[in-house]
C-alpha cells in the first residue's frame, strides 16, 4: 500500500478516528474530520483547549483510522505519523483552506472565519510516516 493511495482517499473521505497519547501513555481516542493539504499531509481542525491538542502538543506521535461513509463495507486505512499543532494567527488561512475542502460550496467564508476566531481553532497537521494495510479478511 502506498501513502499516495491514502492521500487520494482523503480528498473525498473525511471521517476518522484519531489516537493520541495521554500523559500515562494510554490512548486518547476522538472522532475527527480529516482532510489532506496540497503537500499531502493530513489536516484536522480542532479547538485549542481540547485534550487531543494538549496531548499532541506533549507527544506528537499519532495514529489515525480514516474510513468511507459506511461503517461496514467501506474502504478504510490506518495512518501513522507525527503531528504538529498550528495556532492562530498562523493557522487562519490553513483553516480556511481546510474548511473549503471539507465543506466545498456549503462553506460561508464570513461564518467560517468567525467560527475559527470565536472557537480559537487550531490546525493539526500530520506528516504521514506510514500507512497500514487494509485487511479484507
C-alpha positions as CSV (number, residue, x, y, z in Angstrom):
1,X,0.0,0.0,0.0
2,X,1.2,3.4,-0.9
3,X,0.9,6.7,1.0
4,X,-0.5,8.3,-2.2
5,X,-3.5,5.9,-2.1
6,X,-4.4,7.2,1.4
7,X,-3.9,10.8,0.3
8,X,-6.1,10.3,-2.7
9,X,-8.8,8.7,-0.4
10,X,-8.7,11.7,2.0
11,X,-9.7,14.1,-0.8
12,X,-13.3,12.9,-0.7
13,X,-13.5,10.9,2.6
14,X,-13.5,13.0,5.8
15,X,-14.3,10.5,8.6
16,X,-11.7,9.5,11.0
17,X,-10.7,8.3,14.5
18,X,-7.6,9.9,15.9
19,X,-5.5,8.3,18.6
20,X,-3.1,10.5,20.6
21,X,-1.3,9.6,23.8
22,X,-2.3,10.7,27.3
23,X,0.4,11.5,29.9
24,X,0.3,7.9,31.2
25,X,0.8,6.6,27.7
26,X,-2.7,5.2,27.3
27,X,-4.7,6.1,24.1
28,X,-6.8,9.1,23.9
29,X,-9.3,8.5,21.1
30,X,-11.6,11.0,19.4
31,X,-13.7,11.4,16.2
32,X,-12.3,13.9,13.7
33,X,-12.8,15.2,10.2
34,X,-9.5,14.7,8.4
35,X,-8.6,16.0,5.0
36,X,-5.3,16.4,3.1
37,X,-3.4,19.5,2.2
38,X,-1.6,20.3,-1.1
39,X,1.6,18.9,0.4
40,X,-0.1,15.5,1.1
41,X,-0.3,16.0,4.9
42,X,-3.3,15.1,6.9
43,X,-5.0,18.2,8.3
44,X,-7.6,18.4,11.1
45,X,-9.4,21.4,12.7
46,X,-9.7,21.4,16.5
47,X,-10.5,23.8,19.3
48,X,-7.2,24.8,21.1
49,X,-8.4,23.7,24.5
50,X,-9.2,20.1,23.6
51,X,-7.5,17.0,25.1
52,X,-6.3,16.0,21.6
53,X,-4.4,19.3,21.2
54,X,-2.9,19.1,24.6
55,X,-1.8,15.5,24.2
56,X,-0.4,16.1,20.7
57,X,1.5,19.2,21.9
58,X,3.2,17.0,24.5
59,X,3.7,13.8,22.3
60,X,3.3,14.3,18.6
61,X,3.0,10.6,17.7
62,X,-0.5,9.8,16.4
63,X,-2.5,7.1,14.7
64,X,-5.5,7.8,12.5
65,X,-8.1,5.5,11.1
66,X,-9.8,7.0,8.0
67,X,-12.9,5.5,6.5
68,X,-15.6,5.9,3.9
69,X,-19.3,6.7,4.6
70,X,-20.4,3.3,5.6
71,X,-19.3,1.7,8.9
72,X,-19.4,-1.8,7.4
73,X,-18.2,-2.3,3.8
74,X,-16.3,1.0,3.4
75,X,-12.6,1.3,2.5
76,X,-10.5,2.2,5.4
77,X,-6.9,3.0,6.1
78,X,-4.6,3.3,9.1
79,X,-2.1,6.2,9.2
80,X,0.9,6.5,11.5
81,X,2.6,9.9,11.8
82,X,3.9,12.9,13.6
83,X,1.5,15.7,14.3
84,X,2.1,19.4,14.8
85,X,-0.4,21.9,16.2
86,X,-0.5,25.3,14.4
87,X,-2.3,28.1,16.3
88,X,-3.8,31.4,15.2
89,X,-2.9,33.7,13.7
90,X,-0.6,31.4,11.6
91,X,-3.4,28.8,11.2
92,X,-6.1,31.2,9.8
93,X,-5.5,30.7,6.1
94,X,-4.7,27.0,6.6
95,X,-8.0,26.5,8.4
96,X,-9.9,28.4,5.7
97,X,-8.4,26.0,3.1
98,X,-9.3,23.1,5.3
99,X,-13.0,24.1,5.6
100,X,-13.2,24.9,1.9
101,X,-12.0,21.4,1.1
102,X,-14.3,19.6,3.6
103,X,-17.4,21.8,3.1
104,X,-17.0,22.7,-0.5
105,X,-19.7,25.1,-1.8
106,X,-21.5,24.9,1.5
107,X,-18.8,27.0,3.1
108,X,-19.7,30.5,4.0
109,X,-16.3,32.4,4.3
110,X,-17.5,35.0,6.8
111,X,-19.2,32.5,9.1
112,X,-16.2,30.2,8.8
113,X,-13.8,32.9,9.7
114,X,-15.9,33.9,12.7
115,X,-16.1,30.3,13.9
116,X,-12.3,29.9,13.6
117,X,-11.7,33.0,15.7
118,X,-14.6,32.6,18.2
119,X,-13.7,28.9,18.9
120,X,-9.9,29.6,18.9
121,X,-9.4,26.9,16.3
122,X,-6.0,25.3,15.6
123,X,-4.9,23.2,12.7
124,X,-3.4,19.7,13.5
125,X,-1.1,18.8,10.6
126,X,0.1,15.2,10.4
127,X,3.2,14.1,8.4
128,X,2.3,10.6,7.2
129,X,5.1,8.3,8.1
130,X,3.4,5.0,7.3
131,X,0.1,3.5,6.3
132,X,-1.4,0.2,7.3
133,X,-2.7,-2.4,5.1
134,X,-6.5,-2.7,4.6
135,X,-7.2,-6.2,5.7
136,X,-10.2,-7.6,3.8
137,X,-10.4,-10.9,5.6
